[in-house]
Amino acid sequence: MTDRDPQDPCLDSAPTPVTPTPFGIPWSIWFWGTLISAAGATFAVAPIHAARVLRADLDPVAEPWARMFGLMLIAYSLAYHVAGWTGARTYMRASVVLRLCSPLAIGALVLAGALPKSWMVIGVADAAGALWTSAELAWRPKAKTA
C-alpha cells in the first residue's frame, strides 16, 4: 500500500455534497415546500383560476405577471425542499420567524383594502406551519458531531 498525498484529489476523500437530514425528516418543511410548489404551479399554469380561488380579480393584462409569480413561487419552494433534504436548521429557524410575520403583513394589506379578507387564511396557515416547524426543531435532537 502506498501513502497518499493529502493534496491529491480522490473520490474516496471527497466530501459528500448533500448529507441526509441529521435529525429525521422535517415534515413541516417538506409540507410547506410542497404547498408552495403547488400554488406556484397553479399560478404558472392557470393564474386566473388561481386568483378566483383566492377571491381576487386578475386583469387579463396582469396574467403574464401572475404566471411569473407562479414561477417565482416554485423557485422559492425549492429552498424549503433543499433545507429539508440537507437538514439546514438555520434556514428552518429563519423560516419560522418569517412565516410568523406573514399574518401581520397580510393583515396590514387586508386592512388597507389591498387584499380581500379571504387571504388571511394564507397568513394563518403560514403561522400554523411556522409553529409546527418550531415544534419539530425543538423536539428533534441536534446532529451529533463526530
Sequence and secondary structure as in RCSB ss.txt:
>XXXX:A:sequence
MTDRDPQDPCLDSAPTPVTPTPFGIPWSIWFWGTLISAAGATFAVAPIHAARVLRADLDPVAEPWARMFGLMLIA
YSLAYHVAGWTGARTYMRASVVLRLCSPLAIGALVLAGALPKSWMVIGVADAAGALWTSAELAWRPKAKTA
>XXXX:A:secstr
     TTS  GGGS  SS   TTS  HHHHHHHHHHHHHHHHHHH HHHHHHHTT    GGGHHHHHHHHHHHHH
HHHHHHHHHHHT HHHHHHHHHHHHHHHHHHHHHHHTTSS GGGHHHHHHHHHHHHHHHHHHHHS      
